[in-house]
């Protein structure tokens, strides 16, 4: 596996070594010893999966402390643009975001630590998205930032008319009105 830290400290891109032959392919999607060597110890306690269609935008979501979550995300089918926004007030990259294309073809994964808002938009007809979390979901701790916040200025790589959002995601607060992490 190849581990590459992005320009935002703590955000990592993980690329597995894919072995292909006439039967198909094989790769290790997670190996604790390699993960800990590069990123550190993370105790994943929950794994989630969602299926979405073209234009579905889920995010920007996060959970406030003490239920904040680190996530290891990947695409099993299709293609997404995955985005993480730094909400750590003391970070030199506070308010900046990093976007990466994840797909069934490139098999890349994105590690998003605690202290970030996270979201993705589906860029293919269907997407199956999977992610591990290091803390359990807690409804009272959920928070979000509106996807089209002017200060964040995220290019979602799809026209607004083609986007499909939940009411919650359409009505999220602005970045300036969001809760941040110390």
C-alpha positions in Angstrom: 0.0 0.0 0.0 1.1 3.5 -0.7 0.2 6.2 1.9 0.4 9.8 0.9 -0.4 12.7 3.2 -2.2 15.6 1.5 -1.4 19.2 1.9 -3.8 19.2 5.0 -2.1 17.5 7.9 -3.9 14.3 8.9 -5.7 13.7 5.6 -4.3 10.7 3.8 -4.7 9.0 0.4 -4.2 5.3 0.5 -3.5 3.4 -2.7 -3.5 -0.4 -2.5 -1.3 -2.7 -4.6 -3.8 -4.4 -6.9 -2.9 -7.8 -8.2 -4.7 -8.6 -11.4 -4.8 -11.8 -13.5 -7.3 -13.6 -15.8 -9.5 -14.4 -12.8 -9.9 -10.8 -11.7 -8.1 -8.9 -9.0 -7.0 -9.1 -5.4 -5.9 -6.4 -3.0 -5.6 -5.7 0.7 -8.1 -2.9 1.5 -6.9 -2.5 5.1 -3.9 -3.8 7.0 -3.6 -2.6 10.6 0.2 -2.7 10.8 0.6 -0.6 7.7 -2.1 1.8 8.7 -0.5 2.3 12.1 3.0 2.7 10.6 1.9 5.7 8.5 -1.2 7.2 10.2 -1.2 5.9 13.7 -3.5 3.8 15.8 -7.2 4.1 15.0 -9.8 1.7 16.5 -12.5 1.3 13.9 -15.8 0.3 15.6 -18.4 0.6 12.8 -18.5 0.1 9.1 -21.2 1.7 6.9 -22.3 1.4 3.3 -24.6 3.5 1.1 -25.9 3.3 -2.5 -26.6 6.4 -4.4 -27.3 7.6 -8.0 -25.8 10.2 -10.2 -25.8 13.7 -8.7 -26.5 12.6 -5.1 -24.5 14.8 -2.8 -24.1 13.7 0.8 -22.5 16.2 3.1 -20.8 18.1 4.4 -21.3 16.1 7.7 -19.5 15.6 10.9 -20.2 14.8 14.5 -19.3 17.1 17.4 -17.2 15.9 20.4 -17.3 13.6 22.2 -18.8 11.7 19.3 -16.4 13.0 16.6 -15.4 10.3 14.0 -12.4 9.5 11.9 -13.4 7.8 8.7 -11.6 5.6 6.2 -13.7 5.9 3.0 -13.7 4.1 -0.4 -15.9 3.4 -3.4 -16.9 -0.2 -4.2 -18.9 0.7 -7.3 -18.9 3.8 -9.4 -17.1 7.1 -8.9 -17.3 10.1 -6.5 -15.6 13.3 -5.7 -14.9 13.1 -2.0 -14.3 16.2 0.0 -12.9 16.9 3.5 -13.0 20.4 5.2 -10.6 21.2 8.1 -12.6 22.4 11.1 -9.7 22.4 13.5 -9.5 26.0 14.8 -5.8 25.7 15.7 -4.8 24.1 12.3 -2.8 26.2 9.8 -5.3 24.9 7.1 -8.5 25.7 9.1 -11.3 26.3 6.6 -9.5 24.7 3.7 -10.7 21.6 1.9 -9.2 18.7 0.0 -11.0 16.9 -2.8 -10.1 13.5 -4.3 -11.7 11.3 -6.9 -12.4 7.8 -5.5 -13.6 5.1 -7.9 -13.9 1.4 -8.3 -11.2 1.7 -10.9 -8.5 3.5 -8.9 -9.4 1.7 -5.6 -8.0 4.7 -3.7 -9.1 5.3 -0.1 -9.3 8.6 1.9 -8.6 8.8 5.6 -10.5 11.7 7.2 -9.5 12.2 10.8 -11.6 13.7 13.6 -12.0 17.5 13.2 -13.2 17.5 9.6 -16.5 17.8 7.8 -16.9 15.2 5.1 -19.0 14.8 2.0 -19.1 13.3 -1.5 -21.0 13.6 -4.8 -21.8 10.8 -7.1 -20.2 11.2 -10.6 -21.5 7.9 -12.1 -24.9 6.3 -12.6 -24.7 4.4 -9.4 -22.2 4.4 -6.5 -21.7 2.0 -3.6 -19.7 3.8 -0.9 -18.2 2.2 2.2 -16.5 3.6 5.2 -15.1 2.6 8.6 -15.6 4.9 11.6 -13.7 5.0 14.9 -16.7 6.2 16.9 -20.4 5.3 16.9 -23.0 7.5 15.3 -24.8 9.8 17.7 -27.9 11.7 16.4 -27.6 14.5 18.9 -24.0 15.2 17.9 -24.5 15.3 14.2 -23.7 18.6 12.4 -23.3 19.8 8.9 -22.2 22.7 6.7 -24.1 23.7 3.6 -22.6 22.1 0.5 -22.4 25.4 -1.5 -20.9 27.6 1.2 -19.4 30.7 -0.5 -16.4 30.8 1.8 -15.4 27.2 1.2 -16.1 27.6 -2.6 -16.0 23.8 -3.3 -16.1 22.8 -7.0 -18.3 19.6 -6.9 -17.6 18.9 -10.6 -21.3 18.8 -11.4 -23.8 21.4 -12.4 -26.2 22.5 -9.6 -29.2 21.4 -11.7 -28.0 17.8 -11.7 -27.4 17.6 -7.9 -29.7 15.7 -5.6 -29.6 16.7 -1.9 -31.6 15.9 1.2 -33.5 18.8 2.9 -31.0 18.6 5.8 -28.1 19.1 3.4 -29.8 22.0 1.6 -30.5 23.8 4.9 -27.1 23.3 6.6 -25.5 26.3 8.3 -22.7 28.3 6.6 -19.1 27.6 7.4 -19.0 30.8 9.5 -21.9 29.6 11.6 -20.6 26.0 12.0 -19.3 24.5 15.2 -15.5 24.0 15.1 -13.0 21.8 16.9 -10.5 23.1 19.4 
